[in-house]
Amino acid sequence: MIQIITGDKGKGKTKVLIDKVNNDVKVVSGSIVFLDNNNKHMYELSNRVRMVNCTSYGIENLDMFIGFILGIISHDTDIEKIYIDNFKTITFTEKAEDDVKHALDMIDNIAQKFNTDIIICFATDSNDVPEEYKSNIIAAL
């Protein structure tokens, strides 16, 4: 299952995401991974969370990002939750809404296939989230 945190830039989405990560780490029995495009929030996360800066791995497009997520899951089958900050940037879907829907579809398929919760945070108005995913919004700032 995927969940979405959305809102305009600078509204506090990442803080909500980090609070959710740090609360979830107390109750999950599996692993948690936090994907971002920088290391800025590394020291705000629990030391039980695996922080991954995606820019360190040469990801250049959505297909590479999807392969990257699949590689992470294949490496650790105990992953219960994956958190993705700056979604549009690290998935290279900033240009077109169709790309966002395609990316969400692909990530939702991964979440369902591997029984992993994937929580996504991206800068957009909740009205701009594709219709099929509006019910997945857990916070709209």
C-alpha positions as CSV (number, residue, x, y, z in Angstrom):
1,M,0.0,0.0,0.0
2,I,1.2,3.5,-0.7
3,Q,0.4,6.6,1.4
4,I,0.9,10.2,0.3
5,I,1.9,13.3,2.1
6,T,1.4,16.4,-0.1
7,G,1.4,20.1,0.0
8,D,3.1,23.2,-1.4
9,K,6.9,23.7,-1.0
10,G,7.8,24.9,2.5
11,K,4.7,23.7,4.3
12,G,6.3,21.2,6.5
13,K,5.8,17.9,4.6
14,T,9.2,16.5,5.4
15,K,8.8,17.2,9.1
16,V,5.5,15.2,9.1
17,L,7.3,12.4,7.2
18,I,10.2,12.3,9.6
19,D,7.9,12.3,12.6
20,K,6.0,9.4,11.0
21,V,9.2,7.5,10.4
22,N,10.5,8.0,14.0
23,N,7.1,6.9,15.4
24,D,6.8,3.9,13.2
25,V,10.3,2.7,14.0
26,K,9.1,2.1,17.6
27,V,6.4,-0.3,16.5
28,V,7.5,-2.2,13.4
29,S,9.4,-5.4,13.6
30,G,11.0,-5.2,10.2
31,S,13.4,-2.7,8.5
32,I,12.6,0.9,7.5
33,V,14.3,2.7,4.6
34,F,14.2,6.5,4.0
35,L,15.0,7.6,0.5
36,D,15.9,11.2,-0.3
37,N,17.9,13.3,-2.7
38,N,20.2,14.7,0.1
39,N,21.6,13.9,3.5
40,K,20.0,17.0,5.2
41,H,17.7,15.0,7.5
42,M,20.1,12.2,8.4
43,Y,20.5,13.2,12.0
44,E,16.8,13.8,12.5
45,L,16.0,10.1,11.8
46,S,16.3,7.3,14.3
47,N,19.5,5.3,14.0
48,R,17.3,2.2,13.2
49,V,16.3,3.8,9.9
50,R,18.4,3.2,6.9
51,M,18.9,6.6,5.2
52,V,19.8,6.4,1.5
53,N,20.8,9.5,-0.6
54,C,19.6,8.4,-4.1
55,T,21.9,11.0,-5.8
56,S,24.9,8.9,-4.7
57,Y,23.8,6.0,-7.0
58,G,23.6,7.6,-10.5
59,I,19.9,7.3,-10.9
60,E,18.9,9.2,-14.0
61,N,15.3,8.3,-14.7
62,L,12.2,6.7,-13.3
63,D,13.0,3.2,-14.6
64,M,16.4,3.3,-12.8
65,F,14.7,4.5,-9.6
66,I,12.2,1.6,-9.8
67,G,15.1,-0.8,-10.3
68,F,16.9,0.8,-7.3
69,I,13.8,0.2,-5.1
70,L,13.6,-3.4,-6.3
71,G,17.3,-3.9,-5.5
72,I,16.8,-2.5,-2.0
73,I,13.9,-4.9,-1.4
74,S,15.8,-7.9,-2.8
75,H,18.7,-7.2,-0.5
76,D,16.6,-7.0,2.6
77,T,13.3,-9.0,2.5
78,D,12.5,-7.8,6.0
79,I,11.7,-4.2,4.8
80,E,8.3,-3.2,6.2
81,K,8.2,0.4,5.2
82,I,9.9,2.6,2.6
83,Y,9.7,6.4,3.0
84,I,10.4,8.6,-0.1
85,D,11.0,12.3,0.3
86,N,11.2,14.7,-2.6
87,F,9.3,12.2,-4.7
88,K,9.1,14.1,-8.0
89,T,12.8,15.0,-7.9
90,I,14.2,11.6,-7.3
91,T,11.8,9.9,-9.7
92,F,12.4,12.4,-12.4
93,T,8.6,13.1,-12.7
94,E,8.7,16.9,-12.3
95,K,7.6,17.7,-15.8
96,A,4.3,16.0,-16.5
97,E,1.4,14.8,-14.4
98,D,1.1,11.7,-16.5
99,D,4.6,10.8,-15.3
100,V,3.6,11.2,-11.7
101,K,0.6,8.8,-12.2
102,H,2.9,6.3,-14.0
103,A,5.4,6.5,-11.2
104,L,2.7,6.0,-8.5
105,D,1.3,3.1,-10.4
106,M,4.7,1.4,-10.6
107,I,5.5,2.0,-6.9
108,D,2.0,0.9,-5.9
109,N,2.6,-2.4,-7.8
110,I,5.9,-2.9,-5.9
111,A,4.2,-2.2,-2.5
112,Q,1.5,-4.7,-3.2
113,K,3.7,-7.4,-4.7
114,F,6.2,-7.3,-1.8
115,N,3.8,-6.4,1.0
116,T,5.7,-3.2,1.8
117,D,4.2,0.1,2.9
118,I,5.6,2.9,0.8
119,I,5.0,6.5,2.1
120,I,5.6,9.2,-0.4
121,C,6.1,12.9,0.2
122,F,6.0,15.4,-2.6
123,A,5.4,19.1,-3.3
124,T,2.1,19.5,-5.0
125,D,-1.4,20.5,-4.1
126,S,-3.6,17.6,-3.0
127,N,-6.0,18.5,-5.9
128,D,-3.1,17.8,-8.3
129,V,-2.7,14.2,-7.1
130,P,-4.0,11.8,-9.7
131,E,-7.7,10.9,-8.9
132,E,-6.9,7.2,-8.3
133,Y,-4.6,8.1,-5.5
134,K,-6.5,10.8,-3.7
135,S,-7.8,8.3,-1.1
136,N,-4.1,7.4,-0.3
137,I,-3.4,11.0,1.0
138,I,-2.7,10.8,4.7
139,A,-1.7,14.5,5.1
140,A,-2.4,17.5,2.9
141,L,-0.6,20.6,4.0
